[in-house]
Amino acid sequence: MKPFYLKRTPRINSWHRIKTSLLTALAVFGLAQAVTAQQNPTDSLEGKKIVLDEVLVQAIRVTKDFPITFSNLDEEEIAPRNLGQDIPILMNYLPAVVTTSDAGAGVGYTGIRVRGSDATRVNVTINGIPYNDAESQGTFWVNMPDFASSTQSLQLQRGVGTSTNGEAAFGASINMLTDAFSEEVYGRISSSIGSFNTLRNNVKFSTGLINEHFELSGRLSRITSDGYIDRASSELDSYFLQGAYKDDNTLVKALLFGGHEVTYQAWNGIDAETLRSNRTFNTAGMYTDENGVTQFYEREEDNYKQDHFQLHWNEALNPYWSSNIAVHYTRGRGYFEQFKEDEDFDTYNFEPLTVDGEVVNTTDVIRRRWLDNDFYGTVVSLNHTKEDLNLIIGGGYNVYKGDHFGEVIWARFASNSDIRDRYYDDNSTKTDFNIYVKANYKLDNQWSIFGDVQYRGVGYEANGEDTGLVDDTFNFFNPKAGVTFDLDQNNNFYLSYARANREPNRNDYENGSPKPEKLNDYELGWRYVSSSFQLNANAYYMRYKDQLVLTGELNDVGAPLRANVGDSYRLGLELDANISLGDQWSIRPNVALSDNRNVDFVFQRDGVLQDLGNTKIAYSPNLVASNILAFAPNKNLQLSVLSKFVGKQYMGNIDSEASTLESYSQTDLNIQYAIEVNSFVKSIVLSGLVNNVFDADIVSNGYFFTYDDDWTNPGTITTIEGAGYYPQAGINFLVGTTVNF
């Protein structure tokens, strides 16, 4: 759940008809515990992909003809490692990406940063529909477990990128395209098992093309895991159902998908001493009983459901014009439950009691903090492609309504309360309207120019105790421009400028009246493509004004806090390559070098305001490097060694050594073997993944805090520093089997 207040808020013959009915029945009844694994990337059983599917993301995706920095990841690349871990973990080896997992093993709550920018600054869309939580602006992948199994492809645009729907991209944008229309009937049963009692099962099917126009497909999944961290268990269920109609000029797709997650909390982290002595310790749920014995509450957990509906209608109006309109609705509801010791009556609107002649005004309680929300709207685009001009006009209007309330479900001393009394009851509304026009025009065989202008209007109202009364309106104008030069058929150069603005999120209002942020992003790139060697080189300069930077601190419910820091910048160089070493070997290295600074940062230490100069921006390592070494001796066998290095980073903005996250490296081993059967069962695919082969001690995330202590030495103020850490699992494995029908 992690809502805003968490740290996160052709026609077919008879045999085909019989086969379709059987497979559909299998999908409907779940086969939840069947033995399976992932898709063979050489498998073509899903049939020919209809080109029309691409139009769902055409308005926000780019190609090498655009002056935008991007990386693509498709289902063939995802499949060998898709054994239950979340989408951020599967993206770990893309350039400038750093990922983390609360439970330490990639199942449950996971996070991603790109160019040092956290999830609240990474725009995420699904088929062009915004996915970021409207209030927190974060992305909670745990609400869509096993979504990678229904993802056809994704594109990561680094920097501001091109205009998109939803929250502004201040570090990157991720747009995902779900499963394509399939002409052929297919079925798949997958299962994987691994360390920490991790188990993933799913069943997937398609009816193929019915009466030359219709298709129905779907997936059911269940993932369970104990997690690497103590009690950091996950019980994750999800579904995906798609109905599609197509003819020569029309594609209509209706999608219904969602998930239910029950996850034991693991967002507290541990201090440095515990990190050294007991890496898996989890303070969540810890309390002392009436006999003074330390206990752990068994239901200190997140429990959240989220359902999504999307309806897309694409129409080719003539050879040059096409339109796409989509409506969507998301329903979310759930809570996190906590045991709290010695809570003040005032917090829960309890009246003091007299017990055995003594006044009682504190009590142990079990509470639930609820988020009940609705998100709905529409996105549209009109596309024109003719000769040398590619023109897109698009936009959208979306509304978010959220109810936030707390309940006490048990109290040692209940005072004057009744069951289901709400000790707080807040609501919020956010509207988001945007319209953009973008064009790419080829001047000649070598030069093309790109222009993109967007207007975005945001309205936000809230009345929470943490936010105070909020009634803000923001109007943003976001221009973008660039030029591309094709030197020859192998070399492509580009230069671009992009402006972005973004509103504060809900948690930012805890720190007063935050300002909106501004970003000017300059990108300079070179792409080289040949049959055996591809290289992308990109230099960037991102200059921020009033950037809301993570302070490293958390609020009372584990949400990260940010503050405006005035001027700051990110300056970097990114290189990624794909090198074929003969028919069997390939290597795919990438490296991201960057300098990330707050300009003339001021901090109050020991009661004195100090100018610390240009300090490093929190959670922004200077070096991130990855490599994939792949060996495919034949079409059925693939082996890959994946390596990752993340340099030293600070969790705060004052360059304190107490806020250091040390550099780390990780190596994974991935193997996949396909057995061709060519009967009712078409193939069986065996997969294995060994994570962190060298058993490195990895800490990928944490938090940092400071406070002023004037009690230790009366008359003086001493600034105390502290930190928390989120360790990741040592060597661990996942193995799986997929049966394709």
SEKEMAR-811159 format. One record per residue (C-alpha): x, y, z; residue in three letters. Coordinates in steps of 0.02 Angstrom, whole numbers. Layout:
% SEKEMAR-811159
((X; Y; Z); ALA)
...
% end
This chain:
% SEKEMAR-811159
((0; 0; 0); MET)
((124; 132; 59); LYS)
((5; 275; 29); PRO)
((64; 454; 37); PHE)
((89; 451; 224); TYR)
((208; 304; 218); LEU)
((385; 304; 160); LYS)
((330; 279; 45); ARG)
((15; 290; -14); THR)
((-399; -815; -1927); PRO)
((-535; -908; -1897); ARG)
((-502; -1063; -1793); ILE)
((-544; -1245; -1826); ASN)
((-630; -1365; -1707); SER)
((-470; -1422; -1624); TRP)
((-423; -1242; -1590); HIS)
((-594; -1211; -1515); ARG)
((-577; -1361; -1398); ILE)
((-402; -1310; -1351); LYS)
((-458; -1131; -1320); THR)
((-597; -1190; -1205); SER)
((-478; -1299; -1105); LEU)
((-350; -1161; -1084); LEU)
((-481; -1034; -1037); THR)
((-550; -1152; -905); ALA)
((-376; -1177; -835); LEU)
((-352; -990; -820); ALA)
((-520; -960; -739); VAL)
((-496; -1094; -606); PHE)
((-323; -1031; -565); GLY)
((-206; -1181; -558); LEU)
((-123; -1080; -422); ALA)
((-1; -1214; -371); GLN)
((47; -1283; -541); ALA)
((228; -1309; -588); VAL)
((294; -1176; -710); THR)
((419; -1033; -741); ALA)
((458; -899; -865); GLN)
((438; -873; -1051); GLN)
((570; -935; -1170); ASN)
((629; -779; -1261); PRO)
((638; -879; -1424); THR)
((461; -941; -1400); ASP)
((336; -880; -1532); SER)
((183; -964; -1460); LEU)
((101; -799; -1417); GLU)
((77; -770; -1601); GLY)
((109; -622; -1713); LYS)
((101; -456; -1624); LYS)
((-18; -332; -1703); ILE)
((71; -169; -1742); VAL)
((-81; -71; -1682); LEU)
((-35; -112; -1501); ASP)
((111; 8; -1512); GLU)
((-6; 155; -1537); VAL)
((-57; 147; -1354); LEU)
((111; 222; -1309); VAL)
((156; 307; -1473); GLN)
((117; 479; -1404); ALA)
((244; 466; -1262); ILE)
((378; 349; -1330); ARG)
((528; 399; -1434); VAL)
((648; 322; -1559); THR)
((824; 364; -1614); LYS)
((748; 499; -1725); ASP)
((711; 601; -1568); PHE)
((840; 698; -1465); PRO)
((792; 604; -1307); ILE)
((898; 488; -1199); THR)
((814; 319; -1179); PHE)
((832; 131; -1154); SER)
((710; -5; -1205); ASN)
((676; -169; -1115); LEU)
((562; -298; -1196); ASP)
((482; -460; -1139); GLU)
((618; -568; -1218); GLU)
((748; -482; -1109); GLU)
((639; -484; -954); ILE)
((585; -666; -966); ALA)
((743; -760; -910); PRO)
((749; -667; -743); ARG)
((561; -651; -718); ASN)
((545; -773; -573); LEU)
((442; -669; -452); GLY)
((549; -517; -416); GLN)
((475; -346; -448); ASP)
((493; -233; -600); ILE)
((623; -116; -522); PRO)
((736; -266; -486); ILE)
((716; -324; -667); LEU)
((770; -149; -722); MET)
((924; -150; -610); ASN)
((1049; -167; -753); TYR)
((989; -19; -856); LEU)
((1101; 136; -859); PRO)
((1101; 252; -707); ALA)
((977; 142; -613); VAL)
((991; 97; -428); VAL)
((863; -19; -347); THR)
((823; -75; -172); THR)
((706; -192; -78); SER)
((636; -169; 98); ASP)
((629; -356; 130); ALA)
((802; -376; 53); GLY)
((763; -502; -84); ALA)
((667; -409; -219); GLY)
((492; -466; -169); VAL)
((372; -349; -80); GLY)
((414; -166; -68); TYR)
((545; -118; -197); THR)
((609; 50; -256); GLY)
((705; 128; -398); ILE)
((811; 283; -422); ARG)
((871; 350; -589); VAL)
((1011; 479; -598); ARG)
((992; 492; -409); GLY)
((808; 539; -422); SER)
((689; 439; -314); ASP)
((521; 362; -361); ALA)
((423; 522; -328); THR)
((521; 603; -470); ARG)
((507; 460; -595); VAL)
((349; 471; -701); ASN)
((269; 300; -729); VAL)
((131; 262; -854); THR)
((43; 101; -906); ILE)
((-18; 109; -1086); ASN)
((-4; 297; -1071); GLY)
((-110; 305; -912); ILE)
((-28; 385; -759); PRO)
((18; 261; -622); TYR)
((108; 368; -492); ASN)
((7; 397; -334); ASP)
((-65; 571; -359); ALA)
((-27; 633; -183); GLU)
((139; 554; -136); SER)
((192; 550; -320); GLN)
((278; 384; -283); GLY)
((256; 217; -370); THR)
((209; 66; -265); PHE)
((253; -85; -371); TRP)
((196; -202; -232); VAL)
((17; -159; -280); ASN)
((46; -244; -450); MET)
((138; -407; -408); PRO)
((202; -507; -557); ASP)
((154; -367; -675); PHE)
((311; -404; -776); ALA)
((222; -562; -835); SER)
((95; -452; -925); SER)
((217; -323; -991); THR)
((261; -325; -1175); GLN)
((395; -190; -1162); SER)
((448; -37; -1065); LEU)
((547; 117; -1107); GLN)
((653; 213; -984); LEU)
((681; 395; -1034); GLN)
((815; 478; -929); ARG)
((803; 661; -888); GLY)
((645; 759; -924); VAL)
((610; 660; -1083); GLY)
((462; 698; -1193); THR)
((295; 762; -1129); SER)
((193; 628; -1043); THR)
((38; 612; -935); ASN)
((37; 624; -747); GLY)
((173; 685; -630); GLU)
((321; 780; -703); ALA)
((478; 680; -740); ALA)
((619; 758; -641); PHE)
((742; 615; -659); GLY)
((664; 493; -780); ALA)
((503; 420; -847); SER)
((452; 239; -868); ILE)
((314; 196; -990); ASN)
((252; 17; -995); MET)
((155; -70; -1132); LEU)
((51; -219; -1080); THR)
((27; -383; -1174); ASP)
((-5; -370; -1359); ALA)
((-151; -439; -1457); PHE)
((-114; -620; -1504); SER)
((-177; -705; -1661); GLU)
((-136; -880; -1597); GLU)
((-211; -973; -1450); VAL)
((-86; -1011; -1313); TYR)
((-74; -1058; -1130); GLY)
((63; -1054; -1003); ARG)
((84; -1120; -827); ILE)
((231; -1053; -728); SER)
((304; -1086; -557); SER)
((463; -1036; -468); SER)
((534; -1070; -296); ILE)
((683; -1003; -204); GLY)
((768; -936; -49); SER)
((669; -870; 99); PHE)
((524; -986; 53); ASN)
((487; -882; -100); THR)
((356; -960; -213); LEU)
((280; -887; -371); ARG)
((142; -971; -473); ASN)
((47; -902; -620); ASN)
((-63; -959; -762); VAL)
((-82; -863; -924); LYS)
((-188; -889; -1080); PHE)
((-254; -815; -1241); SER)
((-400; -872; -1346); THR)
((-310; -812; -1501); GLY)
((-405; -727; -1639); LEU)
((-591; -770; -1636); ILE)
((-693; -733; -1793); ASN)
((-543; -636; -1858); GLU)
((-575; -491; -1740); HIS)
((-585; -537; -1555); PHE)
((-463; -597; -1424); GLU)
((-475; -630; -1237); LEU)
((-319; -656; -1132); SER)
((-276; -657; -949); GLY)
((-162; -703; -805); ARG)
((-178; -754; -623); LEU)
((-28; -745; -507); SER)
((17; -778; -326); ARG)
((183; -741; -244); ILE)
((231; -778; -64); THR)
((396; -750; 24); SER)
((463; -741; 202); ASP)
((589; -608; 150); GLY)
((771; -594; 199); TYR)
((733; -473; 341); ILE)
((649; -550; 494); ASP)
((460; -566; 474); ARG)
((465; -463; 312); ALA)
((341; -581; 232); SER)
((237; -550; 77); SER)
((75; -626; 16); GLU)
((40; -554; -156); LEU)
((-103; -594; -274); ASP)
((-135; -516; -443); SER)
((-238; -535; -601); TYR)
((-239; -468; -778); PHE)
((-385; -483; -899); LEU)
((-390; -410; -1073); GLN)
((-521; -409; -1209); GLY)
((-478; -340; -1380); ALA)
((-561; -305; -1546); TYR)
((-466; -261; -1704); LYS)
((-496; -235; -1888); ASP)
((-394; -150; -2022); ASP)
((-414; 23; -1947); ASN)
((-473; -2; -1768); THR)
((-405; -71; -1607); LEU)
((-511; -73; -1450); VAL)
((-440; -144; -1289); LYS)
((-524; -161; -1121); ALA)
((-410; -205; -976); LEU)
((-447; -252; -797); LEU)
((-299; -286; -684); PHE)
((-250; -268; -504); GLY)
((-175; -342; -349); GLY)
((-192; -374; -163); HIS)
((-39; -364; -54); GLU)
((-17; -412; 129); VAL)
((159; -365; 179); THR)
((238; -367; 352); TYR)
((316; -198; 382); GLN)
((504; -183; 360); ALA)
((527; 3; 332); TRP)
((607; 48; 500); ASN)
((782; -5; 451); GLY)
((918; -39; 580); ILE)
((1058; 63; 658); ASP)
((1243; 40; 624); ALA)
((1276; -71; 775); GLU)
((1132; -188; 733); THR)
((1190; -191; 552); LEU)
((1356; -262; 613); ARG)
((1284; -386; 737); SER)
((1115; -441; 668); ASN)
((1083; -387; 488); ARG)
((910; -463; 475); THR)
((838; -386; 633); PHE)
((671; -298; 610); ASN)
((605; -178; 742); THR)
((432; -169; 664); ALA)
((300; -240; 782); GLY)
((416; -245; 932); MET)
((342; -210; 1103); TYR)
((363; -258; 1286); THR)
((225; -358; 1367); ASP)
((159; -339; 1545); GLU)
((297; -455; 1608); ASN)
((435; -353; 1530); GLY)
((467; -480; 1391); VAL)
((503; -419; 1215); THR)
((370; -475; 1092); GLN)
((329; -444; 909); PHE)
((153; -406; 853); TYR)
((107; -536; 722); GLU)
((2; -420; 612); ARG)
((113; -268; 595); GLU)
((70; -266; 412); GLU)
((13; -175; 257); ASP)
((-150; -237; 181); ASN)
((-200; -151; 20); TYR)
((-302; -188; -136); LYS)
((-293; -94; -299); GLN)
((-396; -123; -457); ASP)
((-371; -39; -625); HIS)
((-487; -22; -774); PHE)
((-430; 46; -942); GLN)
((-525; 64; -1105); LEU)
((-425; 111; -1261); HIS)
((-494; 151; -1433); TRP)
((-371; 182; -1573); ASN)
((-431; 228; -1747); GLU)
((-331; 248; -1906); ALA)
((-427; 391; -1986); LEU)
((-332; 387; -2150); ASN)
((-155; 343; -2204); PRO)
((-86; 494; -2113); TYR)
((-195; 525; -1961); TRP)
((-240; 414; -1813); SER)
((-321; 448; -1647); SER)
((-315; 367; -1477); ASN)
((-433; 398; -1332); ILE)
((-429; 308; -1165); ALA)
((-531; 316; -1007); VAL)
((-472; 241; -844); HIS)
((-523; 211; -664); TYR)
((-420; 151; -517); THR)
((-495; 98; -351); ARG)
((-379; 79; -202); GLY)
((-419; 36; -22); ARG)
((-325; -34; 125); GLY)
((-231; 1; 285); TYR)
((-75; -30; 383); PHE)
((-94; -102; 556); GLU)
((18; -65; 705); GLN)
((37; -106; 890); PHE)
((83; 52; 985); LYS)
((139; 58; 1167); GLU)
((100; 192; 1294); ASP)
((9; 307; 1176); GLU)
((-63; 469; 1244); ASP)
((-252; 474; 1259); PHE)
((-253; 643; 1172); ASP)
((-190; 562; 1011); THR)
((-350; 459; 1000); TYR)
((-472; 584; 1077); ASN)
((-489; 476; 1235); PHE)
((-540; 552; 1400); GLU)
((-427; 517; 1551); PRO)
((-481; 373; 1664); LEU)
((-462; 337; 1848); THR)
((-410; 157; 1880); VAL)
((-380; 97; 2059); ASP)
((-370; 277; 2114); GLY)
((-241; 328; 1985); GLU)
((-267; 437; 1833); VAL)
((-233; 343; 1672); VAL)
((-199; 442; 1514); ASN)
((-90; 323; 1414); THR)
((-132; 154; 1338); THR)
((-72; 18; 1222); ASP)
((-171; 14; 1061); VAL)
((-185; -78; 896); ILE)
((-226; 45; 760); ARG)
((-261; 44; 574); ARG)
((-222; 191; 464); ARG)
((-329; 186; 308); TRP)
((-317; 251; 131); LEU)
((-474; 239; 25); ASP)
((-453; 322; -144); ASN)
((-518; 341; -320); ASP)
((-422; 397; -473); PHE)
((-505; 422; -642); TYR)
((-492; 520; -801); GLY)
((-453; 517; -986); THR)
((-302; 536; -1099); VAL)
((-310; 574; -1285); VAL)
((-191; 593; -1430); SER)
((-202; 634; -1615); LEU)
((-56; 575; -1721); ASN)
((-4; 633; -1894); HIS)
((135; 550; -1993); THR)
((169; 604; -2171); LYS)
((332; 608; -2264); GLU)
((450; 709; -2156); ASP)
((331; 764; -2017); LEU)
((281; 672; -1860); ASN)
((153; 774; -1763); LEU)
((67; 726; -1600); ILE)
((-66; 825; -1508); ILE)
((-116; 752; -1341); GLY)
((-160; 776; -1161); GLY)
((-271; 718; -1021); GLY)
((-377; 762; -871); TYR)
((-368; 659; -712); ASN)
((-448; 672; -541); VAL)
((-391; 595; -376); TYR)
((-498; 585; -219); LYS)
((-424; 512; -61); GLY)
((-496; 478; 111); ASP)
((-371; 456; 252); HIS)
((-431; 397; 421); PHE)
((-372; 304; 574); GLY)
((-460; 175; 682); GLU)
((-418; 97; 850); VAL)
((-467; -86; 840); ILE)
((-405; -130; 1016); TRP)
((-350; -32; 1169); ALA)
((-295; -88; 1341); ARG)
((-391; 60; 1410); PHE)
((-526; 112; 1287); ALA)
((-594; 258; 1389); SER)
((-746; 334; 1306); ASN)
((-713; 261; 1132); SER)
((-821; 149; 1027); ASP)
((-760; 21; 902); ILE)
((-722; 97; 732); ARG)
((-712; 272; 802); ASP)
((-600; 375; 689); ARG)
((-466; 471; 782); TYR)
((-430; 568; 623); TYR)
((-530; 583; 463); ASP)
((-455; 683; 320); ASP)
((-488; 697; 136); ASN)
((-399; 767; -15); SER)
((-433; 805; -197); THR)
((-311; 830; -339); LYS)
((-347; 876; -519); THR)
((-219; 865; -658); ASP)
((-246; 935; -833); PHE)
((-116; 938; -970); ASN)
((-109; 971; -1155); ILE)
((43; 956; -1268); TYR)
((95; 973; -1448); VAL)
((253; 890; -1509); LYS)
((327; 879; -1683); ALA)
((480; 802; -1762); ASN)
((520; 871; -1936); TYR)
((655; 808; -2054); LYS)
((738; 955; -2140); LEU)
((834; 841; -2258); ASP)
((916; 670; -2257); ASN)
((1027; 717; -2110); GLN)
((947; 852; -2004); TRP)
((785; 848; -1906); SER)
((714; 966; -1776); ILE)
((603; 927; -1627); PHE)
((485; 1039; -1532); GLY)
((371; 998; -1385); ASP)
((266; 1118; -1281); VAL)
((156; 1068; -1136); GLN)
((38; 1161; -1021); TYR)
((-3; 1075; -857); ARG)
((-124; 1138; -726); GLY)
((-135; 1057; -554); VAL)
((-255; 1089; -412); GLY)
((-232; 1013; -238); TYR)
((-340; 1023; -83); GLU)
((-308; 935; 82); ALA)
((-355; 954; 265); ASN)
((-242; 831; 354); GLY)
((-164; 863; 523); GLU)
((5; 834; 442); ASP)
((-28; 950; 295); THR)
((-139; 1081; 373); GLY)
((-268; 1162; 261); LEU)
((-204; 1161; 83); VAL)
((-287; 1241; -68); ASP)
((-153; 1262; -200); ASP)
((-159; 1288; -387); THR)
((-9; 1271; -501); PHE)
((9; 1319; -685); ASN)
((160; 1254; -776); PHE)
((227; 1286; -951); PHE)
((352; 1155; -1008); ASN)
((441; 1186; -1174); PRO)
((563; 1064; -1254); LYS)
((667; 1076; -1411); ALA)
((806; 982; -1496); GLY)
((899; 940; -1654); VAL)
((958; 773; -1725); THR)
((1096; 748; -1853); PHE)
((1120; 583; -1947); ASP)
((1300; 586; -2004); LEU)
((1277; 422; -2097); ASP)
((1182; 260; -2077); GLN)
((1285; 217; -1923); ASN)
((1305; 381; -1828); ASN)
((1171; 489; -1750); ASN)
((1198; 646; -1644); PHE)
((1072; 748; -1544); TYR)
((1059; 902; -1435); LEU)
((906; 948; -1333); SER)
((838; 1064; -1201); TYR)
((688; 1029; -1089); ALA)
((601; 1128; -955); ARG)
((502; 1044; -817); ALA)
((404; 1104; -666); ASN)
((324; 1002; -530); ARG)
((214; 1030; -380); GLU)
((257; 974; -201); PRO)
((188; 808; -140); ASN)
((82; 786; 16); ARG)
((225; 751; 134); ASN)
((314; 910; 80); ASP)
((179; 1013; 164); TYR)
((236; 945; 333); GLU)
((387; 1058; 316); ASN)
((284; 1215; 291); GLY)
((236; 1292; 125); SER)
((350; 1213; -4); PRO)
((384; 1294; -171); LYS)
((361; 1208; -338); PRO)
((521; 1147; -417); GLU)
((596; 1199; -584); LYS)
((717; 1104; -694); LEU)
((814; 1148; -851); ASN)
((884; 991; -932); ASP)
((1017; 995; -1068); TYR)
((1062; 832; -1158); GLU)
((1198; 798; -1287); LEU)
((1212; 625; -1363); GLY)
((1291; 513; -1493); TRP)
((1222; 346; -1552); ARG)
((1323; 223; -1655); TYR)
((1239; 69; -1730); VAL)
((1314; -72; -1833); SER)
((1276; -257; -1850); SER)
((1395; -308; -1709); SER)
((1416; -151; -1605); PHE)
((1297; -21; -1536); GLN)
((1349; 125; -1426); LEU)
((1250; 263; -1341); ASN)
((1344; 407; -1263); ALA)
((1253; 547; -1174); ASN)
((1308; 699; -1075); ALA)
((1183; 797; -973); TYR)
((1168; 949; -862); TYR)
((1013; 963; -754); MET)
((995; 1129; -663); ARG)
((865; 1138; -526); TYR)
((786; 1286; -440); LYS)
((701; 1257; -272); ASP)
((733; 1071; -290); GLN)
((644; 968; -158); LEU)
((784; 855; -100); VAL)
((768; 708; 18); LEU)
((838; 762; 186); THR)
((865; 580; 236); GLY)
((740; 599; 379); GLU)
((575; 508; 401); LEU)
((415; 569; 481); ASN)
((322; 476; 619); ASP)
((250; 349; 499); VAL)
((407; 316; 398); GLY)
((379; 436; 254); ALA)
((535; 521; 184); PRO)
((542; 708; 206); LEU)
((607; 835; 81); ARG)
((652; 1017; 84); ALA)
((680; 1154; -45); ASN)
((867; 1181; -61); VAL)
((879; 1328; -181); GLY)
((996; 1295; -325); ASP)
((1066; 1124; -366); SER)
((1128; 1029; -518); TYR)
((1169; 858; -589); ARG)
((1308; 845; -717); LEU)
((1341; 676; -794); GLY)
((1401; 562; -932); LEU)
((1315; 398; -976); GLU)
((1384; 263; -1090); LEU)
((1301; 99; -1137); ASP)
((1348; -26; -1271); ALA)
((1294; -191; -1347); ASN)
((1438; -290; -1420); ILE)
((1421; -454; -1514); SER)
((1572; -567; -1495); LEU)
((1533; -694; -1629); GLY)
((1373; -793; -1641); ASP)
((1371; -853; -1461); GLN)
((1441; -717; -1349); TRP)
((1384; -540; -1314); SER)
((1427; -407; -1187); ILE)
((1318; -260; -1133); ARG)
((1412; -138; -1021); PRO)
((1353; 31; -960); ASN)
((1425; 163; -846); VAL)
((1353; 324; -773); ALA)
((1470; 456; -704); LEU)
((1396; 608; -619); SER)
((1426; 755; -505); ASP)
((1271; 802; -404); ASN)
((1278; 960; -299); ARG)
((1176; 1077; -191); ASN)
((1243; 1252; -224); VAL)
((1296; 1351; -70); ASP)
((1201; 1238; 50); PHE)
((1163; 1313; 220); VAL)
((1140; 1205; 376); PHE)
((1120; 1243; 560); GLN)
((1243; 1140; 661); ARG)
((1271; 1158; 848); ASP)
((1156; 1308; 849); GLY)
((1256; 1402; 719); VAL)
((1204; 1431; 538); LEU)
((1343; 1370; 425); GLN)
((1375; 1387; 238); ASP)
((1436; 1214; 187); LEU)
((1471; 1264; 7); GLY)
((1425; 1146; -134); ASN)
((1373; 985; -47); THR)
((1326; 822; -129); LYS)
((1143; 785; -160); ILE)
((1076; 642; -54); ALA)
((1063; 469; -132); TYR)
((1165; 517; -285); SER)
((1319; 407; -313); PRO)
((1452; 475; -429); ASN)
((1473; 307; -514); LEU)
((1347; 174; -564); VAL)
((1406; 36; -682); ALA)
((1331; -126; -746); SER)
((1372; -266; -867); ASN)
((1285; -417; -941); ILE)
((1395; -553; -1014); LEU)
((1287; -675; -1111); ALA)
((1327; -844; -1188); PHE)
((1206; -937; -1301); ALA)
((1288; -1095; -1371); PRO)
((1125; -1141; -1458); ASN)
((949; -1075; -1475); LYS)
((887; -1172; -1323); ASN)
((1019; -1124; -1194); LEU)
((1062; -953; -1124); GLN)
((1183; -910; -985); LEU)
((1215; -735; -919); SER)
((1327; -657; -789); VAL)
((1259; -491; -729); LEU)
((1365; -372; -626); SER)
((1327; -206; -543); LYS)
((1430; -74; -451); PHE)
((1357; 73; -355); VAL)
((1477; 202; -286); GLY)
((1478; 285; -116); LYS)
((1332; 400; -82); GLN)
((1267; 509; 58); TYR)
((1094; 493; 136); MET)
((1092; 677; 183); GLY)
((1144; 840; 104); ASN)
((1278; 897; 227); ILE)
((1418; 776; 174); ASP)
((1420; 697; 347); SER)
((1515; 533; 357); GLU)
((1378; 473; 474); ALA)
((1261; 479; 324); SER)
((1369; 371; 211); THR)
((1307; 223; 112); LEU)
((1464; 131; 61); GLU)
((1493; 74; -117); SER)
((1443; -102; -160); TYR)
((1449; -226; -302); SER)
((1334; -369; -346); GLN)
((1350; -514; -468); THR)
((1205; -624; -524); ASP)
((1202; -782; -628); LEU)
((1055; -821; -742); ASN)
((1025; -979; -843); ILE)
((881; -1034; -955); GLN)
((857; -1195; -1051); TYR)
((710; -1231; -1168); ALA)
((652; -1407; -1210); ILE)
((552; -1416; -1371); GLU)
((409; -1543; -1360); VAL)
((297; -1498; -1508); ASN)
((140; -1588; -1453); SER)
((-3; -1524; -1346); PHE)
((138; -1460; -1236); VAL)
((242; -1354; -1353); LYS)
((392; -1323; -1242); SER)
((458; -1331; -1064); ILE)
((574; -1193; -1006); VAL)
((689; -1215; -856); LEU)
((762; -1060; -775); SER)
((880; -1021; -633); GLY)
((940; -861; -551); LEU)
((1076; -846; -419); VAL)
((1078; -671; -345); ASN)
((1230; -597; -260); ASN)
((1341; -744; -307); VAL)
((1488; -682; -203); PHE)
((1381; -657; -47); ASP)
((1425; -472; -33); ALA)
((1362; -369; 114); ASP)
((1252; -245; 23); ILE)
((1162; -97; 98); VAL)
((1067; -12; -43); SER)
((961; 113; 53); ASN)
((943; 201; 218); GLY)
((898; 364; 303); TYR)
((988; 501; 398); PHE)
((927; 620; 532); PHE)
((991; 760; 641); THR)
((920; 845; 795); TYR)
((978; 977; 917); ASP)
((1014; 918; 1095); ASP)
((1021; 1055; 1227); ASP)
((1005; 940; 1378); TRP)
((1173; 852; 1380); THR)
((1271; 1011; 1410); ASN)
((1158; 1150; 1480); PRO)
((1187; 1314; 1393); GLY)
((1251; 1233; 1233); THR)
((1168; 1158; 1081); ILE)
((1240; 999; 1007); THR)
((1183; 929; 840); THR)
((1159; 741; 853); ILE)
((1168; 635; 695); GLU)
((1096; 463; 667); GLY)
((1061; 343; 525); ALA)
((962; 188; 480); GLY)
((1004; 55; 351); TYR)
((916; -71; 240); TYR)
((1028; -223; 211); PRO)
((1001; -336; 61); GLN)
((1012; -525; 54); ALA)
((1175; -618; 29); GLY)
((1183; -760; -96); ILE)
((1008; -822; -138); ASN)
((923; -913; -280); PHE)
((764; -937; -380); LEU)
((726; -1082; -497); VAL)
((575; -1104; -607); GLY)
((485; -1202; -741); THR)
((368; -1142; -877); THR)
((255; -1257; -977); VAL)
((195; -1182; -1141); ASN)
((40; -1250; -1228); PHE)
% end
